[in-house]
Amino acid sequence: MASIDENIKAASAKHPLVSLGDGKQYTYGTAGFRMKADLLEAVTFRVGLLASLRSRKLGGQTIGVMVTASHNPAADNGVKIVDPMGDMLEQDWERHATTLVNASSDDELAAIYNKLAVDLKIDLSAPAKVIYGRDTRPSGHKLVAALADALQATNTEFVDYKLLTTPQLHYLVRATNTEGTPLSYGKVSEAGYYEKLAEAFVRALRGRRVQGNLIVDCANGVGGPKLAELLKYIPKDKTGFHVKIVNDDVLRPEVLNLDCGADFVKTKQRAPPSPKPVPGVRSCSLDGDADRLIYYYVDAETGFVMLDGDRISSLAASFIGDLVESAGLKDELRIGVVQTAYANGASTNYITQHLKLPVICTPTGVKHLHHVAQGFDVGVYFEANGHGTVLFSSDALSAFKTKEPQSPAQKDALDTLAALGDLINQTVGDAISDMLLVEVILAHKNWTLSDWAMTYTDLPNRLVRVEVGNKDLFRTTDAERRLLSPVGCQDEIDEVVRKYKDARAFARASGTENACRVYAEAATRSEANELAERVAPAFSAPPPLSPSDPWLQDWDHLFWLIEEDEERERRLSPSYRRINVDRIYKEPKYLTNGEVDWDEWAEDKWDEYKWGKWDECD
């Protein structure tokens, strides 16, 4: 019988690693590994190896693996690991994932696998179990096949749940690991997920009915068929919950997240063009794997109005805070809200000044928000993009069920809180669960989306994506609200911000692209746009140089235009030199004591241009 080492090598040989070139490495981040799907087959195989190690390290507890690229285009895909309670992979293990995935050969891969087992004191003969699912991307078939090869090679028990939303997989992981215990999270099946949410939705409404129809844009992703299945479990006669599902075409992969979905609505700040928005109708959008949610409507007079993750966060915090007070638990339970730097300043002011609740700002990424939210008895966290949930401590959940009510109103509050504990998916942000939560709150308050929007006025803001030469040069502090490096960039941002009222701006590197995201906020829409447009050019990479450019006709003309033309001058500006230097030179000969010799660079590039080699240094 072949050893595990031999099995790993033989299976790995079927899934060769694609080199990223230029010494680049695959890196496990908040979203796991996410990139073009044709790079991921070997990566997914190796993630399977790590999942088996993780399960054995944790005494055979079930680990999840989700294959999805969420709101990304259909050509992308991704793979990430889910820990036993349905939360993200423990941060210390992210570096193990990075190390294992970047093994340069099958032999080295087996050696790293064994070394991790020794270093982490893992018994490779112990049982292990992994469950996994995927979204609707066609590339998912090949990736889960590679994952299954890794699990078979390591003698790991596994279950393929096939098509799932990301939150459903998180639910199933937690349900599997708590089955038969006092902490049982629900039935271990997809049907169990639907039953739990539907039953809790009816209980949380407390006899109230949802008013009006809801249009749900499912981004042509897996959320479409899964929401349709959930609706079969929700009794319309008891709830009045009438839903029209749109953008649910999962048969044409090229339309996934195309001009629709939560990310489109948030970044474009407009409703999807199809179907044509109807004024006054309540609408919301999920993203491709149904873990983000954005509400919106079109006002006949003022136009498009968006209710994003900040709005959902303040709505949930306000409603749950009132219930906790009505239940007589205000002095026993600590409620807090967790946000990121992208949270609108008006929402932060509303929560701290009107709701009188503490707000903590963390770096971007669900793992950061989730961790901080666990420090509260009721921790509400949402990113502005609509990804978030509410976490209840074990003490809070126990109090909802065991506290003796002193009045009918107190009993109603306690029962509603207990129902919310079941309705809200506490493992991860879940667009479908969050949607049901919003509908419950609106029904209790008898609010329209217009009423909700009137709680506070958002400060106008703009989010700009800027391609840069090297995103790894960006280092931040103060929960990503200020830049440490490149040195001097934050001073430039501050200087621009001071010219606008109620303004702030920050820049941070993207976690998945070689790009920077610039966020700007100001008192008026025009000022927010202007602020973003003035900050963004400091970081942007210029278009590649080409001999066809008319200004590259002679040496004198080149420098005359650099001096006279603001855009060409930016090519040699301090900000451009700091951030995009790798787009200008490729060889260390241009460096002297860490400084670029720009004269030598220009001389060489001109020579290369004259000899027809300019395309090599674009």
N, C-alpha and C positions, 0 to 999 in steps of 0.2 A: 504493500500500500504506500502511495506517495505521501511524503511529509507535507506539512502546511507550507513550508518554504518552497518546495517544488511546485505545489499547487498555485501559490501566489505568483511565482515566476512564469509558469505556463499560462496562467490566466492573464497576467499583465502583458505578456507578449502579444495578445490579441487586441490590446488597447494601448498602442504606443503613444507616448506623450508628445504633443506638438510644441516645439520650441517657440517661445515668444520673441527670441532674438535680442540682440543688444544687451545681453546679460540680465534681461528682465525676468522676474519671478511671478508665479501665481501666488496671490495673497488672499487668505481667508479674512473677510471683513464682516461687517454687520449683516450683509446680505449673503454671506457665505462666499462661494465663488460664483461670479456672474460675468458673462462675456458672450462673445459670439459662440453659437452652439457648436460649430465645427471644431472648437478648441477643447471641448469639455468631456469627451468620451473617456480619456485616460484620467482626467481629474475626478470624474464621478466614480470610476473604478476605485481610485485611491481613497476617496471619501468613504466608500464602503468598508475599506480596511480599517479606517479610523473609527467608524461607527461600531465595528465589532470589538475593537479595543476598548472603546468607551463603555460599552455594555458590560464587558467582563470586569472592567475596573470598578463598576458600580454594582457588582454582585449579581449580574445577569438581568438587571432592570432593562426594560425595553427602551431602545433609542429610536428616534424617528429620522428619516431623511426625506426632504422635500425637493423635488426637481421643478423649478419655476424661475422665471425672470420677472415675475410680478408685472409692473407697468411698462417694462421695456418692450421694444419692437419684437415682432414674431421671430426674427432671425437670431435673437439672443436666447440664452437659457441660463440656468443657474442651478446650484445644488448647495444645500445647507443642512446642518444637523440640528435636531431638536432633542433637548435633554429630557429626563424622565418625567418631570412635572409639567412638560409642555412649554418650557421656556427655552431661550436661546442657549446655544452651546456655551459652556463655561469658558470665560475669556482666556484663561490659562491654556486651554486646549486649542485655541485658534492658532497659536504658533506651532503646535504639533501637526495640525492640519497642513499648514504652510510647508513645514519641513518634509512631511511625507509626500505631499503632492509634487514637490520639486525634485524628487529623486531622479538622477540622471539615467539610470538603467534599471532593468528588472532585478539584477543582483543587488544593487544599492537599495532598491525599494524594500526587498525582503530583509536586508540588513537593518534598515531604519525601523521597520516594523518590529523586528526582534529587540532592537535596542530600546525602543519605547516601552515594550513590554517589561524589559529588565529594569529600566529607570523608574517606571511607574509601578513596579511590583505587581504586574498583571499575570495571572495564571492563564496561559493560553489554552489549557485543557478544560477550563471552566465553561459553563453554558453561556450563550449570548443570544440576544434576540433584537432584530431590527424590523421596523415596519416603515413602509414608504408609499409615497403617492406622487402624482405629477399633474401639471396643468395641461391645457389642450394643445400645446405646441407639438408639431410633428416630430421634432428632434427628441422629445421626451422618450419615445419608444427605445431608441438606441441607447440613451443614457441610462434608463432603468435596467436595460439588459446588461450593461457594463457593471452597474451596481450589484445586480444579482450574481454576476460572476465572482465578484469580490466576496460576497457573503457565502457563496458556496465554497470558495477556496479556503475560507477560514472556519468552516463548519459552524456557521451562524444560522440560527433559525430565522426565517423571515416571512413577512406577509406583505403581498403587493395589493394595496387598496386601489390601484389604478387612478382614475381621475378624481381629484379632490381639490377643494380650495385649500390654501395654506392653513387657515385657521382650523379647518376640519382635521387635518393631520395632527396639529397641535392638540386638539381635543382628544383624538384617539390615543395619542401617546400617553397623556395623563390618565385617561379612562382605563387604559390597559394596566398601568402601574398601580392604580388605586383600586382595582376591581376586588371586591370581597373584603374591603377594609372600611373602617368608619369614615374615611376620607373619600369614599367612592365618588367619582366625578360624573358618572353616567354610564349607560350601557356601551359596551365596546363594539360599536357598529356605526355605520353612517346613519342608519335609521335612528339609532339612539341619540345622535346629535340633533336630528330634526324633532324627535319627540320631546327632548329636554327643552329646546328653545320654544317650541309651540306651546307646551304646557305652561311654562313660565310666563310667556307673553300674555296668555289668557288670565293667569293669576295676577300679574302686575297691573293689568288694566282695571282690576277691581270693579268689573261691571260696566265700565265706560266703553264707548265706541269710538273708533277712529273716524274722523270726519273727512270726507272727500277722498278722491282717488290719488294714488301715488304712482308716478312713472319712474321706473328704475332702469337706468342705463347700465348694462352689465359689461361694457367694454369689449364685447364679442369674445369674452373669456369664459372660464369654467364657472364663474358665478351665475351665469344665465341658467344652465340646466339645474344647478344645485338650489338656486332660489325657487325655481319652478317646482322642484320636489318638495321643498320645505312648505310651500303654500298649500300643498295637499293635506298637511297636518294641522293647519290653522283654520278653525271654523269661522267662516265669514259671518254666519248668522249671529254669533256671539260677539265678534270683534268689530265688524264693519270694515275689515281690512281688505280693501280692493286695490290690487296691484296690476299695473300694466308693465310687462317686461319688454324692453327694447334693446337694440344692439346686442343680440344674443346669438349671432351667427358664429357657431364654432366649427362649421364645416369648411370655411375658407380661412386658413391660418393667416393669410396676408392682411386681414382686416383686424386682427387682434390689437387692441389699444389704438387703432388708427382713427384719429379725429373723434375720439369718444373716450369715456372712462374718467375716473377721478383725477388722474394726473393731467389729462387734457384740460379739464374744467379749471383746475387749480392754476396751472401755469398760463393758460390762455385767458383766463378770467372771462369765460363766456360759455354758454351752453353748447353741447354738441350740435353740429349743423343738421344731423338727422337723428330722430325725426324733428321736424321744425318745431321749435319751442312754442308752447301755447301760453299766452299771458295768464297769470294767476294760478296755474296748475303746479302742485307740489311735485318736485322732482329731486332725484338724487342719482349719483353715479358711483359705481364700484370700480375698482381697477382690475387688471387681468387675472389676479389670483384671489380677489375678493378680500383683501385685508385693509383697504383704504375706502373711506366714505366721504363724499362731499354732497351737501344739500344745496339747492338753488331754486330760484323761480324768476320769472320775467314779469316785471311790473309794467303795466300798460303805459305809465307816465315816465318812470325813471329808468326802465330797462332792466338789464340783468342784475340780479342780487345773489351773491354767493354766501353760503354759510359753511365755513370750512372746519378744520379740526379745532381751531381756537374756539369757534362758536359752539361746537359740540361739547368741548371740555367745560366751558362756562355754564352751558345749559345743564349738563349732568351734575356738575359741582353744586349749582344752585338748588336743583331738585333734590338731590340726595342730602344736601346740608339741611334743607327744610324738613325732610322726613326724619333725619336723625334728631333734630330738635323736637319735633312733634312726638317722637317715640320716647322722649325723656332720656336720650343717650348722649346729649351734647357734651356733658362733662366727663363722659367715660371714653369717648372715641375721638381720636384726632384725625381730622380731615385735611388733606393737602392736595395741591395741584402741581404737576410737574410739566414744564414747558421747555422748548429749545429757543435758541436765538431767533428762529424764524417766526416765533409767536408775535402776533400784532401787539404793539405797545398798548393799544386801547383795551385789548382783552386782559392783559396783565393788570392794568389799572382798575378795570371793572372787578376782577376777582379779589384783588387786595383791598380796594377801597369800598366797594359796594357789598361784596359777599363777605368781606372780612376774613378771608382764608389765606393761609400762607402759600406762596408760589416759590418753587425752586427751579432754577434754570440749569439744564445739563447740556453736555455736548450732543450733537445730532446723532441719532441712532437709537432704535427701540431698546437695545440692551441697556443703555444708560438710563433712559426714562423708567423702564421697568424696575431696575434695581433701586432707584431712589423712591419710586412709588411704594415699594414694599416696606418702606420705613414708616408709613402711615397706617392707621386702622382702615381708612378709606382713602386710597391713593388714586387720584384721577390724572391720567396722562394721555395727551394727544399731541401729535405733531401737527403743524399747520396743514400738512398734506392730507390729513384725514385718517392717519394711522394711529390708533390708540385704543385704550380700554380703561376699565376701572378695576382696581384690585381691592379686595376686602380681606382683612386679616382673619385668622381663625377666631380671635376674640370677638370681632365684629359679627361674623356669621353666627357664632354661638349666641351672642346677645340678641340678635334678631329673633331667634327661635325660643330662647329660654326666659327672656324678661317677661315678667307678669304685667300685662297692660292694666293701667289704672282708669281707663276710659275707652269708649268705643273709638274715639279719634286716635288714641295711642295704639290701639290694636290694629286699626287700619294702616297706620304708618309702619308698624312692625311687620305686618303681613306683606306690605308692598316692598319693604326692604329685603325681606327673605326671598320674595319672588325675583327681585333684581339680582340677588346673589346667584340665582340659577340662570337668569336670562343673559347676563353679561358673561362673555367668554373671557375668563380671567387668565387664560394661558398666553394670549397674544391679541393684538388688534384684530378684530373680526368685523368686516363691513356689514355682514348680514345681521349679526347679533347687535351691533351698534345701531343699525337702522331700526331694529325693533325697539331698542331703548329710546331712541328719539321719538318714535311714534307713540310710545307709552307716555312720555313726558308731555308731548303736545296734547294728547288726549286728556291727561290729568289737568293741565292748565287751560284747556280749551283754547289753545293758541293756533293761529295760522303761522306760516313762515314769515309773514310780514310782522306779526307781533314779536316773534323771536328776534328778527333783525333789529327791532327797535330797542333792544336792551342796552346797546351801546353802539357808537359809530366807529367803524374801523378807520384807522389812519391809512390813507392811500399808500400803497407800496408797490414795488416792482422787483421782480426776481429775474436776473439776467445770467445766462450761461455764457461763459467766456472760455474759448480754447486757449490753453497756455502751453509754453514749451515744456515745463516740468512741474506737475502738480505737487511733487514731493518736496518742493522748496517751501511750500506753505506750512507754517507752524502757528498755532493759535493758543490763546489763553482766555480766561474769563468765560468758560463755557462756549468757546469759539466766537465770542463777540469781538475779540481784538486779535490782531496779527502780531506775532513775535518776529516772524521772518516771512519774506525777505525784509531785512532791516530797513526802516524808513518808510515802508509802505503804509503803515498805520498812521504815521504823521501826515502823509498826503491825504488819506481818507478823512482824518480829523479836520484838516484845513478846509476841505470841501464842505463837510457836514456843517461847520460853523456858519455857513452862509445861508442856511435854511432854517425855518421855524419847525419846532417839534420833530427834528430830523435825527436819524441815525442810519448808519450804513456799516456793513461788514462784508468781508470776503473770506471764503473758506474753500478748500480743495474738495472736489467731488470724491466720493469714496469708490466710484466705479469707472470714471472716465478721466482722461487727461484734460481736465477742465476745472475752472474755478467758478463758483456761484457767488454773484454779488447781489446782496439784498439791500434795498434802499427804502426808507420810510420817511414821509414828510407830511406837512399839514394839508397840502393840496395835491391833487393828482398830477398836475403839470410839474410841480416841484419834485415829487417822488420820481417821475420819469426823468426829469432833468438831472437829478442827483445820481441816479443809476447810470445814466449815459456819461456823466462826468467822471464817475469812479471807475467804471468798467474798462475804458481804454488803457488805464495804467497797467492792466494785467494781460491784455489780449495779445496774442501772437499775430504778427502781420501776415498778409497773404504771401505765399512763396514768391521769391524773386525769379524773374524769367528774362531771357535775352530779348523777348518780344516786347517788353515794356519800353515804350517810346523814350522814357527818360534815361534809359541805359545806353545812350548812344556814344557818349564820350565821358571821360573822367571829370572834366570841368562841369559838364552839365549835371552829372550825378551829384556832386557836392553843392552845386548851386541850388538844386531842387531840395536837397536835404536841409539847406538853410532856409529856403523860402517856403517850402510846403510843410504844413504842420504834420501831416500824416507821415511823410518821409522822415521828418525830423524825429518823430516818435521812435523810429527804428533805432536811433542811437540815444534815446532818453534814458535816464537813470533807472526808471521802473522797468523798461524793456530789457536793459542790460541785466538787471538782477534776476528777472523771472524767465526770460526767453533766451538766455545765453546759449543754451544747447541747440537752439535752432540756428545759431549764427556760426558756431565753430564746432568741429567734430574732433579736433586733435589737440592734445595737451601742449603742442608747441606754441599755442597762442596764450598760454598762461605763464605769468612771471610772478612768483610769490603770491599766487592765488588771484592775481589781477589779469584781466584780459588786455592784451596789447592790440588795441583796435586799429592802429595804423598798419601793423603787420597783417592783421586779418584782412583789412580793406585792400592792401597791396596784393595779397595772394588771391583774393576773390576776383579782383580785376584781371589778374593774369589768367585765372581759370576761365573767366568769361571770354577773354580774348582768344583762348585756345578751344573754345567750344565746350568747356566742361562745367558751365554754370549749373546745369541741372543736377550735378552731383552735390552741390552745397545748398540746395533749396531747404 
